[in-house]
Amino acid sequence: MDRAASLLSDVFGFDAFRPGQREIVEAVASGENVLAIMPTGGGKSLCYQLPALMDDGLTVVISPLIALMRDQVSALRASGVAAGALTSGNTEEESNEVFEALDAGTLRLLYMAPERLASGGAINMLRRAGVSRIAVDEAHCVSQWGHDFRPDYLRIGDLRRALNVPIAAFTATADAETRQEIAARLFDGAVPQTFLHGFDRPNIHLAFAAKDGPRQQILAFAAARKGQSGIVYCGTRAKTEGLSSALNQAGHSACFYHGGMESDARREVEKRFQGEDGLIVVATVAFGMGVDKPDIRWVAHADLPKSIEAYYQEIGRGGRDGAPAETLTLYGADDIRLRRSQIDEGLAPPERRAADHARLNALLGLAEALDCRRASLLAYFGETNVKCSNCDLCDAPAEVFDGTTAVRKALSAILRTDEFFGAGHLIDILMGVETEKVLARGHDGLPTFGVGKEYGKREWQAVFRQMMGHDLVRPDPERHGALRMTDDALPILRGDASIRLRRDTIRKAAKYSPSVKTLVSEEDAPLLSALKAKRRALAEAARVPAYIVFNDKTLIEMAQTRPRTLDDMARVGGVGAKKLETYGDAFLEVINGEVESVHPARRKLAGRDSGTLYDRLLEVQADLARGGEGHDKPLSCSASLLAKIAAQKPKDEMALERILGERRSERFGAAFLDVLREAS
């Protein structure tokens, strides 16, 4: 087993690399400049944590949020790795501990916020510390027009030049334009070794629904997943507070989070979310970037996200442990109008606004998809030939029909009213409703007045929503949201092109709730609950988030496989040597009711081939304790001697005698060598 694989198993408790990890680890460890785009939950952190343990230097990790850094440091320390963070949230004692470790040269990973690079003293300190590489998490934050731009990320290039060390940059969302910007700002325009390892998160169920009483839709979605950790994203601060209150009244444990809160209150929410099982946070997008809680089981959007990249980032916070996670995104015409106006009223140059419209169009195309949503999502990121069985449209294919006639009627109404009105007034015209506004403007005399009586108001709203999703019409901010046609609408209006629409969203409000996917079978559910209770007790005693002990995926595997021994437990994903030593007995006791006593020397070999070898040597020793004939004076080897033989596997009598000594070698040597040969 090579060094990286050995560390992966012994320190982090994983038997194998995830797709793409090994190649990235090798490139980073060999000193290459690296840009890696990997899906959230794909194991980006390990791609710089493992190289940090493979050499003697210090790896500096630039990370965007204090909460994220604290969580990563806690997780590393729990696995026996010397890591620390220098943040504005540190106590004096915590900072002094990090400085002492830097002076002593014992720290392997140092986490820092990009804002700290503004201090000249920070670069001098890092020069003295012997930095071997810089790792940049959430590297898309360097993009000045990205959805998570952080100005201080622009200082990282200066840091690289000052230290003259390689950079390994990681992100989950970077289209071609953003990748070029990262290369320019972090690598001085040089092309780093780039790894693009897919954007698919097959464990995340994708679902969209048109708004139809959105508060009740969110409450129903949460009720079907009661007791599971979730995030609800809202477009406004006021909505986070109202929806949080409604969830609490419905019997959930929920709190709100937004940028208008005091910093202490926000930190308290972050702390609760990391530490409590089943808590729901209702938040604006101020909450989330860098959330490292692996067992978020669902993410809901009460309002449409800003772009397809923002959507991908936000749903990506669910299911980071690889276990099933579910999403629901609600959207309506008002959402689309708001997002359009935010772009059009912004201060970005015209070309940037055009690019942002294209990104929003892609998200609307995803919302109004006629076929598999995952295929639509991944096609945006350049991935094709996608196989999916985990989205609402694969669960229940959409009904589609030729909507050309309906769309032409709507476009004609827009054209005949000089693109000066919003959907509400246009629908009144199409339905032939003689409102005061229609009569005052003489629109009851238009050829399009009353031509759309085949649909009711809600059906026409669905048609207009799909038209915006296909980017046929856009709200005009200079005309207070009036709809104007795009160039794509003209061929349909002229009769030169046709368009398909979703019949199901027109006929009904698209109220859809995917079936709830249970994490374990009914038989294993009680054990999983007991394991979670033990995890919570241990986490509270240690004052760490529950997943620092073990994440959901590890507990699910325990519940399904029911390990009986430390060797069995060591084979469970996520159980490394340090956690096996710390928590193994406690969880085995929950599973089996009792724990077999194991000598400390044998415990260190748990889960390894040398552990099995130790057991066989112990059996042979017992047979020969009184010699081959059973009449000699009792003789035995200590547990540490047997462990040494099992670990070193001496190949001949002389090597074995150096470990055992002459007397024990004479009694056990030949039999032990037979055991060693059988195992080789």
N, C-alpha and C positions, 0 to 999 in steps of 0.2 A: 504493500500500500504506500503510495507516495505521500509526501509531507502534507499537501493540501487535503487529501482525502482523509488522512489520519487525524488532522486537526478538526475537520468537518465532523468526524464521528466522535472523537474523544471529548472535544470541547462543546460542540453544539448539539450532538446527539442525532445527527442525520446520517443515514446509511449511504446516500448517493446525492450527487449534484442534481439540481434542477436543470432543465434544458438551457444550454448556453452559459451556465455559471462557470464551468471548468475553464473554458477558453478565455473568459474575461479575467478570472483569477490569475491564470498563467500570464496573460498580457500585463496586468497590473503588477504582479510580483516581479516580472522581468524588467520593470522600469519604463514601459511604454506609456506614451500619452494616450489616454483611452476616453472615448465617449460611448457610453452604453445606454441604449434605450430599451428598457425592459418593462413588462407590465407590472403594475402595482401588485405586490404579493409574490413577485417572481424571484425574490431573494437578492435584491440589489445590495443591501447592506453587507451581506456575506462576501460580496465581490471585492470589498475593500477591507473588511474585518479580517478575513483569512490571510491576505498578503501581509497585513500588519503583524500577524503572529508568525509569519514565515521568515522574517528578518529581524535584526536588532534595532532598527531605527524607529523613529516616531512618525506615526501617520496623523496628520492634522485633518480633521473632518469639518468642513464648512457646512453648517446646517441652518435652516431658516427659523426654527422655533425652539424656544427654551424647553417647552414641554416635551418635544420630540427628543432633544438631546438628553434630558434627564431620563427618559424612558430607555433610550438606547444604552446609556451608561449603566443604569440599574440592571438591565438584562445581561450586559457583558460581565459585570461584576458577579452576578448570580451564577454565571458559567465559569468563573475563575479567571477572568481576563482583567488585567490592569488597565482601567480606562477612567477618564475624568473629563469634566467640562468646565469651561470658564465662561460664565454667563452673568448677566446683570442680576439674575435671581439667586446667585450663590450667597451663602453666608460667608463671613470672614474666615470661619474655620474651614469651610469647604474649599475656598480658594487657596488657603495656605496649604492644605493637604495636597492639592494639585501642584502648586509651585514646588513643594518638597519632593514630590515624585518626579517632577521634571528635572530638578537639580540632581536627584539620585540616579536618573536615567532608567527608572523602572517602568515608566508609563509607556504603553504601547499605542493607545489611541487617545487623542485630545480633541474634544468637540468644542467648536467656537461658532458664535454667530458672526455673520459677515460684517455687522456694524462694528465689531471690535477691531476690525482691520483699519479703522480710521485712526487709531492710536499708533503713533510711530513706535512706541515702546513694545507693541505687540510683535512687530516684525523683528526687532532686536532680540526679544525673548525667544522667538522661534529659531532665529539663527543659532543662538547658544544651545538650544535643546537638541540639535542634531536631527532635524526633520528629514525624512527620506522620501516622503511623497505627500501630496495634497489630494484629498478626496472631496468632491463637491456633490452634495446631495441636493435634489430638486434643482438641477442645473438650468432648467428652463427659466428660472427666476432672473437669469442674466438678460433675457430678451426684453428690450425696452417696451415692446408693444404686446408682451404676453399678458395672460390673465393674472399672473402672480409676480409681476416685476418687483424686484428689490434693488434699489439703486446701489446699495453697498456691495452687491454681487460683482459690480464692475471693478472693484478693487482686487479681486482674486487674481486677475492677470498680473497686476503689479507684484502681488505676493509671490507668484510663481517665478517672475523674473528676479526678485530679490533673493529668493532661496535657491534658484536654479535646480529645481526638482520637478519630476513629472507630475502631471495632474490626471486623476481618474474622475471623470464627470458622469453623473448618473441622473436619469430622469425617466418618467413614465410617459410623458407627453411632449413630443417634439416633432412637428412636421418638418418638411425639407427646409422651409424658410427659417424656422427656429434653430435647426441644426447648424445652418450656415452662420447664424448670429452667434451661437455658442462657440463655434470654431474661431470666429473673428475675435471675440472678446476674451476668451480663456486661453486660446492657444496661438494668439497673434496671427490668425489667419491660416496657420499650418493645419493640414488635415490630420487629425488624430486617428488612431486605429479605432474604427467605428464598428460597434456591434448593434445590430437592429434585430432583437430577438422576439418580435411579435408583440402585439397589443392584446391578444385574446385572453380573457379571463373566463374560461369555460364554466367555472363554478358559480358565476354570478348570473342569476336569472334576470333578464331584461324585460321590462313591461312599461308601456305608456297607456295613459287613459285620458280622454277629454274630460275637462272639468265639468262636474255635474253635482254640485254640492260638495266642494273640495274638502271642507272640514270633515264632513261625514265620511268621505272617501278615505282620508288619512286615518281617522279614528277606526274605521272598519279594517284597514290594512294592519294597523298596530294591534287591534284586538285579536286578529288571527295569529299574531306572533308574540303574544303576551309573555313577559318574562325574558325576552331576548333583547340584547343591546341593539339600539338603533339610532339613526340620525335622521331628522327631518329638516330639510333645507327650505327656507322661506325667502321671499324676495324683499320683505321689509322687517324692520325691527319690531314694529307693533304686532305683526302677525306671529312672530316667534313667541311673544308673551301670551297672546290670546290662545294659540294652539297648545302651548305648554300647559296652560291652565285647564283647557278642555281635556287633555290627556290625563292629567292628575285627577280630574273629576270622574273620569271613566275608569279609575282604578289602577292606572299605570304609575310608575315612578318616572317623573319627567321634570326637566328644568330647561330654561332658555339661555341663549348665549348670543350676544351681538356686540358690535364695536362701541356702542354707546354706554356699556356697563363700565363700572370702575374696575381697574385692573385686578384688585383683590377678589372681586366677585367673579371675574372671568377665570382666574386661577383656581378658585374653589370649584367651579363647574368642571374644569379640566381634570382636577384631582378626583372629583367624584366619578367622572366618566371612566377614568382609567381604573379606579379601584372597585367600583360597584358592578355586580352582574345585573343585567337587565335594565339599566338606566337608559332612558331616551333623552337625547339632547335635541331641542328644537332651535335651530340656529340660522343665522345668515351665513354667507360664505366666509365671514371672518373666522368661523370655526372650521378647522379641518386640515389645512395644509400641514403636513407633518404628523397627523394623527397616526400613532403607531400601535393602536389597540388592535390586535389581530383577530379578535372574535366578535366584531360587529356583524350581526347576522342580517341586518337589512338597512337600506338607505332609501328614503322617500324624498321626492321633490314636490313640495306643495305648489311651487311655481316653476316655470320653465327656466333652466339654467341659461347662462349668458352665451355659451358657445358649445360646440361639440367637444372641444378640449376640456372646458370646465366641467361638462357633464361627465366625461371619462374620468377626470381626476376625482370628482366627488363620489361617483358610484364605486370607484376603486378603493375607497376606504372600507368597504364591506368585504368580508371573506378573505382577509389577508392571510389567514391560516390555511387556506385551501379548502376549507369545509364549505358547504353550500351557503350562499347568501342570496338575498332577493332584493329587487329594486322596483320602485313604482315612481313614474314621473307623470305628474299631472300638467296639463297645458290647455290653454284656451286662446281665443283671439286677442284678449286683452294682454296676455303675456307676450304674444308675438309683436303686438303693436308697441308695447313698452320697450322690448329689447331693440326693435328697429329704431325707435326714437332715441334711445340712449346712444346708439351708434351715430345716427345722423346729427345729433345735437352735440356730439363730442368735438374736441379740438384737434383730433388727428387729421393729418393731410388726406386729400381725396383718395389716394391709392391705398392708404391704410384702412380707410372706412370701407372701401370696396372689398378688401380682403376680409374685414370683419363681417361684412354682409355675407360673404361666401361661407364663412365659418358658421354663422347663424343659419344660413340656408341649409347647410349640411345637417344641422341638428333638427331643423324643421322637417327635412326629408326623412330623418330617422323617426321622428314622431308620427309622420303620416305615411310611413313605409307600407307598401302593399304586400311585401314578402318578408322574409327573415330579417329581423332587426340586427342580429349579430353580423350578418353579411353586409348590411348597409353601413354599420358602424366601422367595421374593419376595412371596408372598401375605401373609406375616407382616408385611412392611414396606409393605404397601398397594399392591403392584403386581400387576396382573392381565393377562390376555391375553398370557401369556409363551410365546414359541416357544423350544424347547430341543432340541438334538440332542447335548448334551454332559453327560449324567449316566448313571449305570449303569442306571437304570430306562428311559431312552430307548434305550440300547444294547440292553438285553434286558428287555422288559416283565415285570413281576412276575406270577406266577400267583396269582390270588385265588380265594377260594371263600366260601361262606356259612358263617362260623364260629360262628354263633349257638349251636348245640347244645353245642359244646366249651366256649364261654365260659360258658354257663349252668351246665354241670357244675362248672366251676372256681369260679364265684361261689357255687354251692350248697355246695360243700365249705368255702369261707371262712365262709359264714353259719352252717353247722352246727357249726363249731368255734369259734364266738363271736369271729371275727376275731382269733385269738390266736396264729396260726402263720404261718411263712414259707412260701415256695413249695416248698421241699424236702419238708417234711412233708405239705403238701397234695397234692403229686404222688404220694407214697407211698400216700396214701388213695385217690386216683383210680385208681391202677394196681393197687390191691389187694395191696400189699406188706406183709406182716406183720412190720414192724420192731418192735424192742423198744419204741420210743416209741409206735407205733401201738397195740400191744397193751396197754401200760401205761395208756393213756388210754381204752381201750375204743373207739377209733375204727374198729376192724374191724367194729363193729356199726352204723355209720352207713349210711343209705340210699345215700350216695354212695361207699361203699367198693367199689372195683373197677369203677365204672361207666365208667372211662376207659381200659380196656385196649386200645382201638384205637390208642393212641399209646404210644410208648416214653418214657423219661425225658427225653431231649433234645428230643423233639417237644413234650412238655408244657412244658418250659422255654421253648421258643419261643412257645407260646401265652401263658404268663404274661408273657413279655417284651412281647409285642404288647399285652396287656391294660394293662400299665403305660404303654406308648407311647400308648395311646388314653385314658389317665388314668381308667381304670375302677377301678384299685386303687392304693393308695399304701402304702409301708412306714410303720409307726407307730413313731417313735423311743421312745416311752414303753413300747412292748411289744417292744423290741429287734428291730425290723425286721419284726414281724408285719404281714401285709397286711390292710388295711381297705378296704372299698368306698367309692367316691365316689357322689355323687348320680347321676352319669351311668350307673352300673352298674345302678341299680334297674329302669329300664324293660326292660333286657335280661333281668334275673333274673325279672321278672314275665311275660315273653313279649310285652311291648308294643312291643319294638324288636328289630331285627336288626343284625348287624355282619358286615362282611367282614374276612377275615384273609388274610395271604399264605401260600399253600400252600408256596411254594418255601422259605421260611425254616423251615417246620415239617418239611418232608420232608428237608431237608438243612441243613447248618450255615451256609448262605448264604456259603460261601467264594467270594468273587468278586474277580477281579483284572481291571480293564479293560485292553484292549489298549494297549500302549505307543504313544504318538504321537511319531513322530520329528520333530525340529525342522526338518530339511532332508531333501531327497531323498538317496538313496544316492550319487548322482553328486556332490552338493555337500558331503557329509559330510567328506571329506578336507580340503577348503579351509577349512571351518569350524574344523576342528581346528587347522590351521596359523594361522588368524587368532587363535584363542584362545591359542595358544602365543606369538605375537607380543605380544598384549595382556598376557599374564602377565609377559613379560620387561620390557615398558615400565613396567608397574605396579610391579614389584619395584624397578626402577631409580629410579622416582620416589617409592617408598615410599607408595603409595596403593592402595586396593582396586582390583581389576581393572576393575570396572564404571565407575570414574571415568574410565578411558580411553575405553571404549565399552561399552555394555551388550549383553547377548546378542542382543536384537532387532536392534540395529544390525549386529552381525557376521553374523547370519543373512541380513539384506538384502544385505550385501556379498557373501556367498557365493552368493546366488541371482542377483544382478544383475551381479556381476563388473565393477565400474566400471574403466574403462581410463584415465581422465584425472581431474585434479582437479575439473573441471567435473562429471563423472559422480559422483565421490565426494561432492561438495557436495550432491547431490540425495538422498543416502541419509539416511533419518530418523535424527536424533540427531547429525549431523555439522554443527556450527555453525562459524562462521568461525575461532574460536580453536582448536578441535580439528582443523580442516582444516589450519591452519598448523602445528600441533604434530605431528600424527600422520599426515597425509594421505600423504606420500611413503612412510613405513614400511609402511603397509598396502597401498598400490598396488604396492609392490615384492613383497609376499607374493603378491598376486593375479596380477600380470603378469610377475614376474621382473625387471623393470626399470622405471624411471620416467623419463619424458621431462622434460628440463630446462625449467623454466618461469621466466621473469623474475619477480622479486618483485612488480613492479607489476601484471603479469598475474595472479599468484597471488591477489592481493587481490580480483580480480573473479571468481574461480572460482564457478561455479554461478549466476551472475547473467546477465541479458540483456546487461549491459554487457560481460561477458566475450566473448560471441559477437561483439558489435560491435567490440571491440578486435581480434579475429582478422581480421575483414573489413577493417578499416582497415589492418592490417599487410599484408594481401595487396595492397591498392590501392597502398600506399606502395612495395612491392617492384616493382610494375609501372611506377611513375613515378620510380623512383630516379634514372634518367638522363634524365628528361624524357619528354614524349609521343612524341618521335621516337627516343629512345634514344641521343642524341648529346651530351646536356648533362653538365655536371659532376655527379658523384654527390652526392645530398642525401638526408637521412633525418631522421626525428623520433625523439626518445628514447622509450623505453618509458613513462616517466612522462607525457610529453606525450600519447601515444596513449591511455593510461589516463584522463587528464584529459578528453580529448574524449569517450571512451566513457561516462564517468560523467556529464559535464555536458550532453552532447548539444546543442551550440550550434545555433541554428536559422537563422542567416544569416551572410553573409560577414564582417560586422564583428565579431560575437561570436567567430567562428572565428579571425579574424586576431589578436584580443586574446590568444588562447592560443598560436597558432603563430608569430606575428611575420610581418612583411611578406613576407620571402623564401620561407619555407616555405608560407605561405598562397597565394602566387602559383603554386607548383608543385603543391600537393596540395589546395588549398581546394575547387575545384569538384567533384573526385572524392569528397572526404570528405563534402561536403554531400549528394551523391547517395546515398552509403551511409547517412547519417543519415536522409534522407527515406525510403529504402526500409525502414528499421527502425522508423520511427514508425507 
